[in-house]
Amino acid sequence: MKVCPYCNTTYNEILQTGFVGCSRCYQEIEELKIAIEKMYCGKTHKGKKGKN
Ligand SMILES: [Zn+2]
């Protein structure tokens, strides 16, 4: 699904604006979920601050 049924925001719209229409967008638009994960993958450093 490329459009959120809750707020009618499309995947392309979110890509262009950088904002999701609602919190459901992440769950409804799988491509968005994957894209977000890729985006944050390069920015956040998980594990370096770990306390073990
Ligand atoms: Zn939405």
mmCIF file of the protein (N, C-alpha, C, O) and its ligand, coordinates in Angstrom:
data_MODEL
# 
_entry.id   MODEL 
# 
loop_
_entity.id 
_entity.type 
_entity.pdbx_number_of_molecules 
1 polymer     1 
2 non-polymer 1 
# 
_entity_poly.entity_id                      1 
_entity_poly.type                           'polypeptide(L)' 
_entity_poly.nstd_linkage                   no 
_entity_poly.nstd_monomer                   no 
_entity_poly.pdbx_seq_one_letter_code       MKVCPYCNTTYNEILQTGFVGCSRCYQEIEELKIAIEKMYCGKTHKGKKGKN 
_entity_poly.pdbx_seq_one_letter_code_can   MKVCPYCNTTYNEILQTGFVGCSRCYQEIEELKIAIEKMYCGKTHKGKKGKN 
_entity_poly.pdbx_strand_id                 A 
# 
loop_
_entity_poly_seq.entity_id 
_entity_poly_seq.num 
_entity_poly_seq.mon_id 
_entity_poly_seq.hetero 
1 1  MET n 
1 2  LYS n 
1 3  VAL n 
1 4  CYS n 
1 5  PRO n 
1 6  TYR n 
1 7  CYS n 
1 8  ASN n 
1 9  THR n 
1 10 THR n 
1 11 TYR n 
1 12 ASN n 
1 13 GLU n 
1 14 ILE n 
1 15 LEU n 
1 16 GLN n 
1 17 THR n 
1 18 GLY n 
1 19 PHE n 
1 20 VAL n 
1 21 GLY n 
1 22 CYS n 
1 23 SER n 
1 24 ARG n 
1 25 CYS n 
1 26 TYR n 
1 27 GLN n 
1 28 GLU n 
1 29 ILE n 
1 30 GLU n 
1 31 GLU n 
1 32 LEU n 
1 33 LYS n 
1 34 ILE n 
1 35 ALA n 
1 36 ILE n 
1 37 GLU n 
1 38 LYS n 
1 39 MET n 
1 40 TYR n 
1 41 CYS n 
1 42 GLY n 
1 43 LYS n 
1 44 THR n 
1 45 HIS n 
1 46 LYS n 
1 47 GLY n 
1 48 LYS n 
1 49 LYS n 
1 50 GLY n 
1 51 LYS n 
1 52 ASN n 
# 
loop_
_struct_asym.id 
_struct_asym.entity_id 
A 1 
B 2 
# 
loop_
_chem_comp.id 
_chem_comp.type 
_chem_comp.mon_nstd_flag 
ALA 'L-peptide linking' y 
ARG 'L-peptide linking' y 
ASN 'L-peptide linking' y 
CYS 'L-peptide linking' y 
GLN 'L-peptide linking' y 
GLU 'L-peptide linking' y 
GLY 'peptide linking'   y 
HIS 'L-peptide linking' y 
ILE 'L-peptide linking' y 
LEU 'L-peptide linking' y 
LYS 'L-peptide linking' y 
MET 'L-peptide linking' y 
PHE 'L-peptide linking' y 
PRO 'L-peptide linking' y 
SER 'L-peptide linking' y 
THR 'L-peptide linking' y 
TYR 'L-peptide linking' y 
VAL 'L-peptide linking' y 
ZN  non-polymer         . 
# 
_pdbx_entity_nonpoly.entity_id   2 
_pdbx_entity_nonpoly.name        ? 
_pdbx_entity_nonpoly.comp_id     ZN 
# 
_pdbx_nonpoly_scheme.asym_id         B 
_pdbx_nonpoly_scheme.entity_id       2 
_pdbx_nonpoly_scheme.mon_id          ZN 
_pdbx_nonpoly_scheme.ndb_seq_num     1 
_pdbx_nonpoly_scheme.pdb_seq_num     101 
_pdbx_nonpoly_scheme.auth_seq_num    101 
_pdbx_nonpoly_scheme.pdb_mon_id      ZN 
_pdbx_nonpoly_scheme.auth_mon_id     ZN 
_pdbx_nonpoly_scheme.pdb_strand_id   A 
_pdbx_nonpoly_scheme.pdb_ins_code    . 
# 
loop_
_atom_site.group_PDB 
_atom_site.id 
_atom_site.type_symbol 
_atom_site.label_atom_id 
_atom_site.label_alt_id 
_atom_site.label_comp_id 
_atom_site.label_asym_id 
_atom_site.label_entity_id 
_atom_site.label_seq_id 
_atom_site.pdbx_PDB_ins_code 
_atom_site.Cartn_x 
_atom_site.Cartn_y 
_atom_site.Cartn_z 
_atom_site.occupancy 
_atom_site.B_iso_or_equiv 
_atom_site.pdbx_formal_charge 
_atom_site.auth_seq_id 
_atom_site.auth_comp_id 
_atom_site.auth_asym_id 
_atom_site.auth_atom_id 
_atom_site.pdbx_PDB_model_num 
ATOM   1   N  N  . MET A 1 1  ? 0.842  -1.204 0.000  1.00 0.00 ? 1   MET A N  1 
ATOM   2   C  CA . MET A 1 1  ? 0.000  0.000  0.000  1.00 0.00 ? 1   MET A CA 1 
ATOM   3   C  C  . MET A 1 1  ? 0.876  1.252  0.000  1.00 0.00 ? 1   MET A C  1 
ATOM   4   O  O  . MET A 1 1  ? 1.799  1.385  0.804  1.00 0.00 ? 1   MET A O  1 
ATOM   5   N  N  . LYS A 1 2  ? 0.567  2.157  -0.913 1.00 0.00 ? 2   LYS A N  1 
ATOM   6   C  CA . LYS A 1 2  ? 1.404  3.352  -1.024 1.00 0.00 ? 2   LYS A CA 1 
ATOM   7   C  C  . LYS A 1 2  ? 0.677  4.612  -0.566 1.00 0.00 ? 2   LYS A C  1 
ATOM   8   O  O  . LYS A 1 2  ? 1.186  5.721  -0.728 1.00 0.00 ? 2   LYS A O  1 
ATOM   9   N  N  . VAL A 1 3  ? -0.483 4.443  -0.009 1.00 0.00 ? 3   VAL A N  1 
ATOM   10  C  CA . VAL A 1 3  ? -1.197 5.587  0.538  1.00 0.00 ? 3   VAL A CA 1 
ATOM   11  C  C  . VAL A 1 3  ? -1.788 5.215  1.887  1.00 0.00 ? 3   VAL A C  1 
ATOM   12  O  O  . VAL A 1 3  ? -2.337 4.128  2.062  1.00 0.00 ? 3   VAL A O  1 
ATOM   13  N  N  . CYS A 1 4  ? -1.668 6.130  2.836  1.00 0.00 ? 4   CYS A N  1 
ATOM   14  C  CA . CYS A 1 4  ? -2.191 5.869  4.167  1.00 0.00 ? 4   CYS A CA 1 
ATOM   15  C  C  . CYS A 1 4  ? -3.706 6.046  4.158  1.00 0.00 ? 4   CYS A C  1 
ATOM   16  O  O  . CYS A 1 4  ? -4.183 7.122  3.798  1.00 0.00 ? 4   CYS A O  1 
ATOM   17  N  N  . PRO A 1 5  ? -4.467 5.047  4.535  1.00 0.00 ? 5   PRO A N  1 
ATOM   18  C  CA . PRO A 1 5  ? -5.922 5.129  4.524  1.00 0.00 ? 5   PRO A CA 1 
ATOM   19  C  C  . PRO A 1 5  ? -6.480 6.032  5.624  1.00 0.00 ? 5   PRO A C  1 
ATOM   20  O  O  . PRO A 1 5  ? -7.651 6.411  5.592  1.00 0.00 ? 5   PRO A O  1 
ATOM   21  N  N  . TYR A 1 6  ? -5.645 6.367  6.580  1.00 0.00 ? 6   TYR A N  1 
ATOM   22  C  CA . TYR A 1 6  ? -6.112 7.178  7.698  1.00 0.00 ? 6   TYR A CA 1 
ATOM   23  C  C  . TYR A 1 6  ? -6.052 8.671  7.397  1.00 0.00 ? 6   TYR A C  1 
ATOM   24  O  O  . TYR A 1 6  ? -6.922 9.428  7.828  1.00 0.00 ? 6   TYR A O  1 
ATOM   25  N  N  . CYS A 1 7  ? -5.035 9.093  6.665  1.00 0.00 ? 7   CYS A N  1 
ATOM   26  C  CA . CYS A 1 7  ? -4.890 10.522 6.393  1.00 0.00 ? 7   CYS A CA 1 
ATOM   27  C  C  . CYS A 1 7  ? -4.725 10.794 4.902  1.00 0.00 ? 7   CYS A C  1 
ATOM   28  O  O  . CYS A 1 7  ? -4.571 11.946 4.496  1.00 0.00 ? 7   CYS A O  1 
ATOM   29  N  N  . ASN A 1 8  ? -4.758 9.731  4.075  1.00 0.00 ? 8   ASN A N  1 
ATOM   30  C  CA . ASN A 1 8  ? -4.685 9.868  2.622  1.00 0.00 ? 8   ASN A CA 1 
ATOM   31  C  C  . ASN A 1 8  ? -3.383 10.491 2.138  1.00 0.00 ? 8   ASN A C  1 
ATOM   32  O  O  . ASN A 1 8  ? -3.329 11.033 1.033  1.00 0.00 ? 8   ASN A O  1 
ATOM   33  N  N  . THR A 1 9  ? -2.354 10.421 2.937  1.00 0.00 ? 9   THR A N  1 
ATOM   34  C  CA . THR A 1 9  ? -1.057 10.902 2.502  1.00 0.00 ? 9   THR A CA 1 
ATOM   35  C  C  . THR A 1 9  ? -0.372 9.803  1.698  1.00 0.00 ? 9   THR A C  1 
ATOM   36  O  O  . THR A 1 9  ? -0.343 8.645  2.115  1.00 0.00 ? 9   THR A O  1 
ATOM   37  N  N  . THR A 1 10 ? 0.174  10.167 0.557  1.00 0.00 ? 10  THR A N  1 
ATOM   38  C  CA . THR A 1 10 ? 0.833  9.163  -0.266 1.00 0.00 ? 10  THR A CA 1 
ATOM   39  C  C  . THR A 1 10 ? 2.318  9.080  0.069  1.00 0.00 ? 10  THR A C  1 
ATOM   40  O  O  . THR A 1 10 ? 2.904  9.981  0.668  1.00 0.00 ? 10  THR A O  1 
ATOM   41  N  N  . TYR A 1 11 ? 2.884  7.976  -0.337 1.00 0.00 ? 11  TYR A N  1 
ATOM   42  C  CA . TYR A 1 11 ? 4.316  7.750  -0.101 1.00 0.00 ? 11  TYR A CA 1 
ATOM   43  C  C  . TYR A 1 11 ? 5.147  8.851  -0.739 1.00 0.00 ? 11  TYR A C  1 
ATOM   44  O  O  . TYR A 1 11 ? 6.089  9.361  -0.134 1.00 0.00 ? 11  TYR A O  1 
ATOM   45  N  N  . ASN A 1 12 ? 4.787  9.219  -1.979 1.00 0.00 ? 12  ASN A N  1 
ATOM   46  C  CA . ASN A 1 12 ? 5.543  10.253 -2.680 1.00 0.00 ? 12  ASN A CA 1 
ATOM   47  C  C  . ASN A 1 12 ? 5.447  11.599 -1.972 1.00 0.00 ? 12  ASN A C  1 
ATOM   48  O  O  . ASN A 1 12 ? 6.419  12.352 -1.917 1.00 0.00 ? 12  ASN A O  1 
ATOM   49  N  N  . GLU A 1 13 ? 4.275  11.895 -1.433 1.00 0.00 ? 13  GLU A N  1 
ATOM   50  C  CA . GLU A 1 13 ? 4.093  13.153 -0.707 1.00 0.00 ? 13  GLU A CA 1 
ATOM   51  C  C  . GLU A 1 13 ? 5.023  13.217 0.494  1.00 0.00 ? 13  GLU A C  1 
ATOM   52  O  O  . GLU A 1 13 ? 5.659  14.238 0.757  1.00 0.00 ? 13  GLU A O  1 
ATOM   53  N  N  . ILE A 1 14 ? 5.087  12.126 1.204  1.00 0.00 ? 14  ILE A N  1 
ATOM   54  C  CA . ILE A 1 14 ? 5.936  12.082 2.388  1.00 0.00 ? 14  ILE A CA 1 
ATOM   55  C  C  . ILE A 1 14 ? 7.403  12.234 1.997  1.00 0.00 ? 14  ILE A C  1 
ATOM   56  O  O  . ILE A 1 14 ? 8.172  12.910 2.681  1.00 0.00 ? 14  ILE A O  1 
ATOM   57  N  N  . LEU A 1 15 ? 7.775  11.607 0.904  1.00 0.00 ? 15  LEU A N  1 
ATOM   58  C  CA . LEU A 1 15 ? 9.156  11.725 0.435  1.00 0.00 ? 15  LEU A CA 1 
ATOM   59  C  C  . LEU A 1 15 ? 9.480  13.174 0.106  1.00 0.00 ? 15  LEU A C  1 
ATOM   60  O  O  . LEU A 1 15 ? 10.567 13.663 0.416  1.00 0.00 ? 15  LEU A O  1 
ATOM   61  N  N  . GLN A 1 16 ? 8.535  13.853 -0.520 1.00 0.00 ? 16  GLN A N  1 
ATOM   62  C  CA . GLN A 1 16 ? 8.773  15.232 -0.953 1.00 0.00 ? 16  GLN A CA 1 
ATOM   63  C  C  . GLN A 1 16 ? 8.809  16.195 0.221  1.00 0.00 ? 16  GLN A C  1 
ATOM   64  O  O  . GLN A 1 16 ? 9.677  17.065 0.287  1.00 0.00 ? 16  GLN A O  1 
ATOM   65  N  N  . THR A 1 17 ? 7.860  16.041 1.159  1.00 0.00 ? 17  THR A N  1 
ATOM   66  C  CA . THR A 1 17 ? 7.770  16.987 2.264  1.00 0.00 ? 17  THR A CA 1 
ATOM   67  C  C  . THR A 1 17 ? 8.658  16.588 3.434  1.00 0.00 ? 17  THR A C  1 
ATOM   68  O  O  . THR A 1 17 ? 9.129  17.439 4.189  1.00 0.00 ? 17  THR A O  1 
ATOM   69  N  N  . GLY A 1 18 ? 8.878  15.301 3.575  1.00 0.00 ? 18  GLY A N  1 
ATOM   70  C  CA . GLY A 1 18 ? 9.652  14.826 4.694  1.00 0.00 ? 18  GLY A CA 1 
ATOM   71  C  C  . GLY A 1 18 ? 8.812  14.642 5.941  1.00 0.00 ? 18  GLY A C  1 
ATOM   72  O  O  . GLY A 1 18 ? 9.328  14.316 7.011  1.00 0.00 ? 18  GLY A O  1 
ATOM   73  N  N  . PHE A 1 19 ? 7.501  14.855 5.792  1.00 0.00 ? 19  PHE A N  1 
ATOM   74  C  CA . PHE A 1 19 ? 6.622  14.701 6.950  1.00 0.00 ? 19  PHE A CA 1 
ATOM   75  C  C  . PHE A 1 19 ? 5.552  13.648 6.689  1.00 0.00 ? 19  PHE A C  1 
ATOM   76  O  O  . PHE A 1 19 ? 5.030  13.554 5.578  1.00 0.00 ? 19  PHE A O  1 
ATOM   77  N  N  . VAL A 1 20 ? 5.234  12.883 7.672  1.00 0.00 ? 20  VAL A N  1 
ATOM   78  C  CA . VAL A 1 20 ? 4.140  11.939 7.540  1.00 0.00 ? 20  VAL A CA 1 
ATOM   79  C  C  . VAL A 1 20 ? 2.843  12.630 7.932  1.00 0.00 ? 20  VAL A C  1 
ATOM   80  O  O  . VAL A 1 20 ? 2.845  13.614 8.671  1.00 0.00 ? 20  VAL A O  1 
ATOM   81  N  N  . GLY A 1 21 ? 1.737  12.099 7.425  1.00 0.00 ? 21  GLY A N  1 
ATOM   82  C  CA . GLY A 1 21 ? 0.430  12.689 7.732  1.00 0.00 ? 21  GLY A CA 1 
ATOM   83  C  C  . GLY A 1 21 ? -0.015 12.340 9.133  1.00 0.00 ? 21  GLY A C  1 
ATOM   84  O  O  . GLY A 1 21 ? -0.609 13.165 9.827  1.00 0.00 ? 21  GLY A O  1 
ATOM   85  N  N  . CYS A 1 22 ? 0.267  11.127 9.549  1.00 0.00 ? 22  CYS A N  1 
ATOM   86  C  CA . CYS A 1 22 ? -0.115 10.691 10.888 1.00 0.00 ? 22  CYS A CA 1 
ATOM   87  C  C  . CYS A 1 22 ? 0.792  9.551  11.303 1.00 0.00 ? 22  CYS A C  1 
ATOM   88  O  O  . CYS A 1 22 ? 1.600  9.057  10.516 1.00 0.00 ? 22  CYS A O  1 
ATOM   89  N  N  . SER A 1 23 ? 0.645  9.149  12.537 1.00 0.00 ? 23  SER A N  1 
ATOM   90  C  CA . SER A 1 23 ? 1.545  8.110  13.056 1.00 0.00 ? 23  SER A CA 1 
ATOM   91  C  C  . SER A 1 23 ? 1.269  6.759  12.415 1.00 0.00 ? 23  SER A C  1 
ATOM   92  O  O  . SER A 1 23 ? 2.102  5.855  12.477 1.00 0.00 ? 23  SER A O  1 
ATOM   93  N  N  . ARG A 1 24 ? 0.101  6.624  11.800 1.00 0.00 ? 24  ARG A N  1 
ATOM   94  C  CA . ARG A 1 24 ? -0.247 5.357  11.165 1.00 0.00 ? 24  ARG A CA 1 
ATOM   95  C  C  . ARG A 1 24 ? 0.495  5.160  9.841  1.00 0.00 ? 24  ARG A C  1 
ATOM   96  O  O  . ARG A 1 24 ? 0.639  4.037  9.359  1.00 0.00 ? 24  ARG A O  1 
ATOM   97  N  N  . CYS A 1 25 ? 0.950  6.242  9.278  1.00 0.00 ? 25  CYS A N  1 
ATOM   98  C  CA . CYS A 1 25 ? 1.612  6.177  7.976  1.00 0.00 ? 25  CYS A CA 1 
ATOM   99  C  C  . CYS A 1 25 ? 2.744  5.153  7.997  1.00 0.00 ? 25  CYS A C  1 
ATOM   100 O  O  . CYS A 1 25 ? 2.928  4.401  7.040  1.00 0.00 ? 25  CYS A O  1 
ATOM   101 N  N  . TYR A 1 26 ? 3.475  5.129  9.060  1.00 0.00 ? 26  TYR A N  1 
ATOM   102 C  CA . TYR A 1 26 ? 4.613  4.210  9.140  1.00 0.00 ? 26  TYR A CA 1 
ATOM   103 C  C  . TYR A 1 26 ? 4.160  2.768  9.044  1.00 0.00 ? 26  TYR A C  1 
ATOM   104 O  O  . TYR A 1 26 ? 4.844  1.924  8.466  1.00 0.00 ? 26  TYR A O  1 
ATOM   105 N  N  . GLN A 1 27 ? 2.994  2.497  9.620  1.00 0.00 ? 27  GLN A N  1 
ATOM   106 C  CA . GLN A 1 27 ? 2.505  1.121  9.622  1.00 0.00 ? 27  GLN A CA 1 
ATOM   107 C  C  . GLN A 1 27 ? 1.811  0.768  8.318  1.00 0.00 ? 27  GLN A C  1 
ATOM   108 O  O  . GLN A 1 27 ? 1.845  -0.381 7.878  1.00 0.00 ? 27  GLN A O  1 
ATOM   109 N  N  . GLU A 1 28 ? 1.187  1.753  7.707  1.00 0.00 ? 28  GLU A N  1 
ATOM   110 C  CA . GLU A 1 28 ? 0.382  1.470  6.522  1.00 0.00 ? 28  GLU A CA 1 
ATOM   111 C  C  . GLU A 1 28 ? 1.221  1.459  5.247  1.00 0.00 ? 28  GLU A C  1 
ATOM   112 O  O  . GLU A 1 28 ? 0.922  0.718  4.310  1.00 0.00 ? 28  GLU A O  1 
ATOM   113 N  N  . ILE A 1 29 ? 2.251  2.266  5.211  1.00 0.00 ? 29  ILE A N  1 
ATOM   114 C  CA . ILE A 1 29 ? 3.062  2.376  4.002  1.00 0.00 ? 29  ILE A CA 1 
ATOM   115 C  C  . ILE A 1 29 ? 4.384  1.661  4.229  1.00 0.00 ? 29  ILE A C  1 
ATOM   116 O  O  . ILE A 1 29 ? 5.293  2.185  4.872  1.00 0.00 ? 29  ILE A O  1 
ATOM   117 N  N  . GLU A 1 30 ? 4.466  0.480  3.698  1.00 0.00 ? 30  GLU A N  1 
ATOM   118 C  CA . GLU A 1 30 ? 5.652  -0.333 3.969  1.00 0.00 ? 30  GLU A CA 1 
ATOM   119 C  C  . GLU A 1 30 ? 6.914  0.247  3.350  1.00 0.00 ? 30  GLU A C  1 
ATOM   120 O  O  . GLU A 1 30 ? 7.998  0.176  3.930  1.00 0.00 ? 30  GLU A O  1 
ATOM   121 N  N  . GLU A 1 31 ? 6.759  0.818  2.172  1.00 0.00 ? 31  GLU A N  1 
ATOM   122 C  CA . GLU A 1 31 ? 7.919  1.419  1.516  1.00 0.00 ? 31  GLU A CA 1 
ATOM   123 C  C  . GLU A 1 31 ? 8.509  2.536  2.368  1.00 0.00 ? 31  GLU A C  1 
ATOM   124 O  O  . GLU A 1 31 ? 9.722  2.738  2.417  1.00 0.00 ? 31  GLU A O  1 
ATOM   125 N  N  . LEU A 1 32 ? 7.617  3.248  3.032  1.00 0.00 ? 32  LEU A N  1 
ATOM   126 C  CA . LEU A 1 32 ? 8.061  4.348  3.884  1.00 0.00 ? 32  LEU A CA 1 
ATOM   127 C  C  . LEU A 1 32 ? 8.859  3.806  5.062  1.00 0.00 ? 32  LEU A C  1 
ATOM   128 O  O  . LEU A 1 32 ? 9.908  4.340  5.420  1.00 0.00 ? 32  LEU A O  1 
ATOM   129 N  N  . LYS A 1 33 ? 8.361  2.773  5.636  1.00 0.00 ? 33  LYS A N  1 
ATOM   130 C  CA . LYS A 1 33 ? 9.028  2.148  6.765  1.00 0.00 ? 33  LYS A CA 1 
ATOM   131 C  C  . LYS A 1 33 ? 10.462 1.761  6.385  1.00 0.00 ? 33  LYS A C  1 
ATOM   132 O  O  . LYS A 1 33 ? 11.415 2.014  7.122  1.00 0.00 ? 33  LYS A O  1 
ATOM   133 N  N  . ILE A 1 34 ? 10.573 1.151  5.230  1.00 0.00 ? 34  ILE A N  1 
ATOM   134 C  CA . ILE A 1 34 ? 11.879 0.705  4.764  1.00 0.00 ? 34  ILE A CA 1 
ATOM   135 C  C  . ILE A 1 34 ? 12.780 1.907  4.484  1.00 0.00 ? 34  ILE A C  1 
ATOM   136 O  O  . ILE A 1 34 ? 13.958 1.907  4.842  1.00 0.00 ? 34  ILE A O  1 
ATOM   137 N  N  . ALA A 1 35 ? 12.215 2.927  3.842  1.00 0.00 ? 35  ALA A N  1 
ATOM   138 C  CA . ALA A 1 35 ? 12.996 4.114  3.508  1.00 0.00 ? 35  ALA A CA 1 
ATOM   139 C  C  . ALA A 1 35 ? 13.477 4.820  4.769  1.00 0.00 ? 35  ALA A C  1 
ATOM   140 O  O  . ALA A 1 35 ? 14.622 5.267  4.840  1.00 0.00 ? 35  ALA A O  1 
ATOM   141 N  N  . ILE A 1 36 ? 12.599 4.917  5.762  1.00 0.00 ? 36  ILE A N  1 
ATOM   142 C  CA . ILE A 1 36 ? 12.954 5.576  7.025  1.00 0.00 ? 36  ILE A CA 1 
ATOM   143 C  C  . ILE A 1 36 ? 14.072 4.802  7.716  1.00 0.00 ? 36  ILE A C  1 
ATOM   144 O  O  . ILE A 1 36 ? 15.030 5.379  8.229  1.00 0.00 ? 36  ILE A O  1 
ATOM   145 N  N  . GLU A 1 37 ? 13.925 3.517  7.714  1.00 0.00 ? 37  GLU A N  1 
ATOM   146 C  CA . GLU A 1 37 ? 14.937 2.691  8.358  1.00 0.00 ? 37  GLU A CA 1 
ATOM   147 C  C  . GLU A 1 37 ? 16.296 2.891  7.704  1.00 0.00 ? 37  GLU A C  1 
ATOM   148 O  O  . GLU A 1 37 ? 17.320 2.969  8.382  1.00 0.00 ? 37  GLU A O  1 
ATOM   149 N  N  . LYS A 1 38 ? 16.290 2.972  6.383  1.00 0.00 ? 38  LYS A N  1 
ATOM   150 C  CA . LYS A 1 38 ? 17.546 3.183  5.657  1.00 0.00 ? 38  LYS A CA 1 
ATOM   151 C  C  . LYS A 1 38 ? 18.122 4.549  5.982  1.00 0.00 ? 38  LYS A C  1 
ATOM   152 O  O  . LYS A 1 38 ? 19.329 4.697  6.173  1.00 0.00 ? 38  LYS A O  1 
ATOM   153 N  N  . MET A 1 39 ? 17.237 5.560  6.044  1.00 0.00 ? 39  MET A N  1 
ATOM   154 C  CA . MET A 1 39 ? 17.662 6.928  6.294  1.00 0.00 ? 39  MET A CA 1 
ATOM   155 C  C  . MET A 1 39 ? 18.352 7.041  7.650  1.00 0.00 ? 39  MET A C  1 
ATOM   156 O  O  . MET A 1 39 ? 19.440 7.603  7.772  1.00 0.00 ? 39  MET A O  1 
ATOM   157 N  N  . TYR A 1 40 ? 17.687 6.488  8.666  1.00 0.00 ? 40  TYR A N  1 
ATOM   158 C  CA . TYR A 1 40 ? 18.215 6.627  10.021 1.00 0.00 ? 40  TYR A CA 1 
ATOM   159 C  C  . TYR A 1 40 ? 19.388 5.687  10.285 1.00 0.00 ? 40  TYR A C  1 
ATOM   160 O  O  . TYR A 1 40 ? 20.153 5.862  11.234 1.00 0.00 ? 40  TYR A O  1 
ATOM   161 N  N  . CYS A 1 41 ? 19.500 4.717  9.443  1.00 0.00 ? 41  CYS A N  1 
ATOM   162 C  CA . CYS A 1 41 ? 20.578 3.754  9.587  1.00 0.00 ? 41  CYS A CA 1 
ATOM   163 C  C  . CYS A 1 41 ? 21.936 4.462  9.511  1.00 0.00 ? 41  CYS A C  1 
ATOM   164 O  O  . CYS A 1 41 ? 22.860 4.131  10.254 1.00 0.00 ? 41  CYS A O  1 
ATOM   165 N  N  . GLY A 1 42 ? 22.041 5.429  8.614  1.00 0.00 ? 42  GLY A N  1 
ATOM   166 C  CA . GLY A 1 42 ? 23.309 6.100  8.412  1.00 0.00 ? 42  GLY A CA 1 
ATOM   167 C  C  . GLY A 1 42 ? 23.566 7.202  9.409  1.00 0.00 ? 42  GLY A C  1 
ATOM   168 O  O  . GLY A 1 42 ? 24.709 7.618  9.596  1.00 0.00 ? 42  GLY A O  1 
ATOM   169 N  N  . LYS A 1 43 ? 22.493 7.691  10.069 1.00 0.00 ? 43  LYS A N  1 
ATOM   170 C  CA . LYS A 1 43 ? 22.644 8.837  10.953 1.00 0.00 ? 43  LYS A CA 1 
ATOM   171 C  C  . LYS A 1 43 ? 22.867 8.437  12.397 1.00 0.00 ? 43  LYS A C  1 
ATOM   172 O  O  . LYS A 1 43 ? 23.673 9.035  13.111 1.00 0.00 ? 43  LYS A O  1 
ATOM   173 N  N  . THR A 1 44 ? 22.149 7.428  12.808 1.00 0.00 ? 44  THR A N  1 
ATOM   174 C  CA . THR A 1 44 ? 22.254 7.044  14.209 1.00 0.00 ? 44  THR A CA 1 
ATOM   175 C  C  . THR A 1 44 ? 23.318 5.970  14.386 1.00 0.00 ? 44  THR A C  1 
ATOM   176 O  O  . THR A 1 44 ? 23.517 5.111  13.527 1.00 0.00 ? 44  THR A O  1 
ATOM   177 N  N  . HIS A 1 45 ? 23.965 6.043  15.478 1.00 0.00 ? 45  HIS A N  1 
ATOM   178 C  CA . HIS A 1 45 ? 24.995 5.048  15.769 1.00 0.00 ? 45  HIS A CA 1 
ATOM   179 C  C  . HIS A 1 45 ? 24.560 4.220  16.964 1.00 0.00 ? 45  HIS A C  1 
ATOM   180 O  O  . HIS A 1 45 ? 24.739 4.602  18.121 1.00 0.00 ? 45  HIS A O  1 
ATOM   181 N  N  . LYS A 1 46 ? 24.004 3.115  16.652 1.00 0.00 ? 46  LYS A N  1 
ATOM   182 C  CA . LYS A 1 46 ? 23.539 2.264  17.740 1.00 0.00 ? 46  LYS A CA 1 
ATOM   183 C  C  . LYS A 1 46 ? 24.689 1.391  18.224 1.00 0.00 ? 46  LYS A C  1 
ATOM   184 O  O  . LYS A 1 46 ? 25.440 0.841  17.418 1.00 0.00 ? 46  LYS A O  1 
ATOM   185 N  N  . GLY A 1 47 ? 24.821 1.269  19.495 1.00 0.00 ? 47  GLY A N  1 
ATOM   186 C  CA . GLY A 1 47 ? 25.799 0.342  20.034 1.00 0.00 ? 47  GLY A CA 1 
ATOM   187 C  C  . GLY A 1 47 ? 27.022 1.045  20.608 1.00 0.00 ? 47  GLY A C  1 
ATOM   188 O  O  . GLY A 1 47 ? 27.667 0.510  21.510 1.00 0.00 ? 47  GLY A O  1 
ATOM   189 N  N  . LYS A 1 48 ? 27.360 2.245  20.100 1.00 0.00 ? 48  LYS A N  1 
ATOM   190 C  CA . LYS A 1 48 ? 28.573 2.897  20.587 1.00 0.00 ? 48  LYS A CA 1 
ATOM   191 C  C  . LYS A 1 48 ? 28.434 3.408  22.004 1.00 0.00 ? 48  LYS A C  1 
ATOM   192 O  O  . LYS A 1 48 ? 29.395 3.448  22.772 1.00 0.00 ? 48  LYS A O  1 
ATOM   193 N  N  . LYS A 1 49 ? 27.191 3.806  22.338 1.00 0.00 ? 49  LYS A N  1 
ATOM   194 C  CA . LYS A 1 49 ? 26.959 4.332  23.677 1.00 0.00 ? 49  LYS A CA 1 
ATOM   195 C  C  . LYS A 1 49 ? 26.441 3.263  24.626 1.00 0.00 ? 49  LYS A C  1 
ATOM   196 O  O  . LYS A 1 49 ? 26.007 3.575  25.735 1.00 0.00 ? 49  LYS A O  1 
ATOM   197 N  N  . GLY A 1 50 ? 26.481 2.050  24.214 1.00 0.00 ? 50  GLY A N  1 
ATOM   198 C  CA . GLY A 1 50 ? 25.905 0.966  25.010 1.00 0.00 ? 50  GLY A CA 1 
ATOM   199 C  C  . GLY A 1 50 ? 26.629 0.791  26.332 1.00 0.00 ? 50  GLY A C  1 
ATOM   200 O  O  . GLY A 1 50 ? 27.839 0.985  26.449 1.00 0.00 ? 50  GLY A O  1 
ATOM   201 N  N  . LYS A 1 51 ? 25.843 0.420  27.309 1.00 0.00 ? 51  LYS A N  1 
ATOM   202 C  CA . LYS A 1 51 ? 26.436 0.199  28.626 1.00 0.00 ? 51  LYS A CA 1 
ATOM   203 C  C  . LYS A 1 51 ? 26.738 -1.262 28.871 1.00 0.00 ? 51  LYS A C  1 
ATOM   204 O  O  . LYS A 1 51 ? 27.257 -1.641 29.921 1.00 0.00 ? 51  LYS A O  1 
ATOM   205 N  N  . ASN A 1 52 ? 26.410 -2.063 27.899 1.00 0.00 ? 52  ASN A N  1 
ATOM   206 C  CA . ASN A 1 52 ? 26.563 -3.513 28.005 1.00 0.00 ? 52  ASN A CA 1 
ATOM   207 C  C  . ASN A 1 52 ? 25.606 -4.061 29.069 1.00 0.00 ? 52  ASN A C  1 
ATOM   208 O  O  . ASN A 1 52 ? 25.580 -5.268 29.313 1.00 0.00 ? 52  ASN A O  1 
HETATM 209 ZN ZN . ZN  B 2 .  ? -1.265 8.568  7.757  1.00 0.00 2 101 ZN  A ZN 1 
# 
